[in-house]
Amino acid sequence: MPRDLAPDLVERLTKAFEADPTARMLQNAVTTTSVDDIALDRRVVTGIDHSVSHLLDDWAATSQEKSGRCWLFAGTNLLRAGARAKLGVKDFEFSQNHLLFWDKFEKANHWLESIIATADRDVDDRTVAHLLATPAEDGGQWNMFVALVVKHGLVPKVAMPETKSSSNTRLMNRDIGTILRQAARDLRALAAAGAGADDVQDAKEEVLASIHRLLCIHLGTPPESFVWQWKDSDGGFHRDGSMTPHEFAERYVTVPLEDYVCLVNDPRESSPYGRTFTVEHLGNVVGAPPVTYLNVEPDLMKSLAAQAISGGEPVWFGCDTGQMSNADLGLWDAALYDRAAVYGTEPSLGKADRLTHHESLMTHAMLFTGVDLHDEAPRRWRVENSWGTEKGDKGFMTMNDSWFAEFVFEVAVRRDALPAELQAALDQEAIVLPAWDPMGALAD
């Protein structure tokens, strides 16, 4: 039998609270001060040294502003390291707005195709409900970044600069969502009425015309070509002349993007290590390779990330940055906050439990640009965020190694860096997870 919240229970709990001087002192503190400021463990903060043994970054941090484009910023920040060297400049950025435009347009098409594919299901079907809840997200994963660059190329920031809406996507996303949900109603009705596949596709293309117009209004029109010229750090003038986005990417992307693979750490019993996974309806570019990842132990992810950094290459990664982190200080540590001392309740959810019970999932993507190695083992990590230069060490953060295993979910590494048996495992048929699985979360 269910029990209601009885008055005598409330009375006992209140009396116990009032009789506890520590609880009353904490009440006084937390009612006037942020609980995270109270729980912040000073011993952990003062024990973190920001220096690292292997440091790559000598450039300024970027800012995604009020948008969910962290994964695009992390990807272009990875690529700009090589582009800076090739151009002979200190500061350089690829246009994140250019990739945002194409991501939004490709995602609209991908989403509409999913709506068409599920048109025979009830609107309250869990997959359909998931799709209708997320028609215009900003976020993404590594494979989605690669798919955009391969299909649409890259341009320098001056060729497609930021706009009000690229820096603050809320209103644009609101209006995209309205158009797409209306289209879902109409496409599902067409399918229910027995319309042919060509008629449904024609109706979809009319919707895409509206989305394209909206994106051009908000973000500007992507250039088909542009004239590229620049001065290097020594004042020398260079001109490449007219280039297309594909030509620019071919010339200034210095790493083999399509040779990278995505590794994740998903310790749930339902997700065996050494197996590849994919998620239903996850992606942006229809016809691109599916979003696929290989599940491995966190120690292997650490080892491969440290190996890449030691070799001079930054590493793209995805994590749950809202856990045990302080953005202003630029610190991540698994014990950064002693909330048990405040609440008297010891947290006991492990990484697998946090995934299963909706306590954690990948929320943000960034770039490892340094690692502190002692006897070849990582102690801490240097992180380039995309929240501007006001937080942390001018926009760069420090992650203690304790945080990595608990809250890092995904890294992108070169395929040939993997052990032979895991390279072979990449070729196996992927286990398909449902659309709502937490491993399908988009970093934003």
Number of C-alpha atoms within 10 A of each C-alpha: 3 4 5 7 8 8 9 9 10 11 11 10 12 11 10 11 14 11 11 10 10 13 16 13 10 15 15 11 14 16 9 8 11 10 16 17 13 17 17 18 15 13 10 17 17 8 8 15 11 18 14 18 14 18 18 17 17 10 13 15 19 20 18 23 15 14 17 25 28 30 29 31 29 28 25 23 26 22 21 21 24 16 23 18 15 14 17 17 15 13 17 19 18 24 20 25 26 27 24 20 20 20 25 20 21 18 22 26 21 20 24 24 17 18 24 19 14 17 19 12 13 12 15 10 11 14 20 19 13 13 21 18 12 12 22 24 23 22 21 26 28 26 23 23 22 19 23 21 20 16 13 19 19 26 30 18 15 13 19 21 16 18 13 11 19 25 18 16 20 17 11 18 18 13 13 22 20 13 19 24 19 12 19 26 13 15 23 21 15 18 18 11 9 10 13 10 12 9 14 18 15 11 15 21 14 12 20 20 12 13 21 18 12 17 23 12 12 17 22 19 14 18 13 11 16 18 11 17 12 14 13 17 13 8 10 9 10 12 10 11 10 12 17 18 22 17 14 19 21 13 12 19 20 15 15 8 18 13 11 18 21 22 25 24 26 24 18 15 8 8 17 14 16 17 18 24 22 21 22 16 21 24 27 26 23 14 9 15 12 20 20 22 25 23 24 21 15 19 14 14 25 20 13 18 28 26 17 19 18 19 11 16 21 27 26 26 29 28 22 18 21 15 19 20 22 21 18 12 15 20 24 28 23 18 18 22 23 18 18 11 13 18 11 9 9 11 9 8 12 13 20 18 14 16 19 15 10 10 13 20 27 24 20 27 33 25 25 29 29 28 29 22 16 11 6 10 14 20 16 26 29 24 26 32 29 25 20 17 15 15 17 21 17 16 21 28 23 26 22 23 19 15 22 20 16 21 24 24 25 26 26 25 24 18 17 12 15 16 11 10 9 18 16 11 15 20 10 11 11 17 13 12 17 15 19 17 14 18 21 21 18 23 26 20
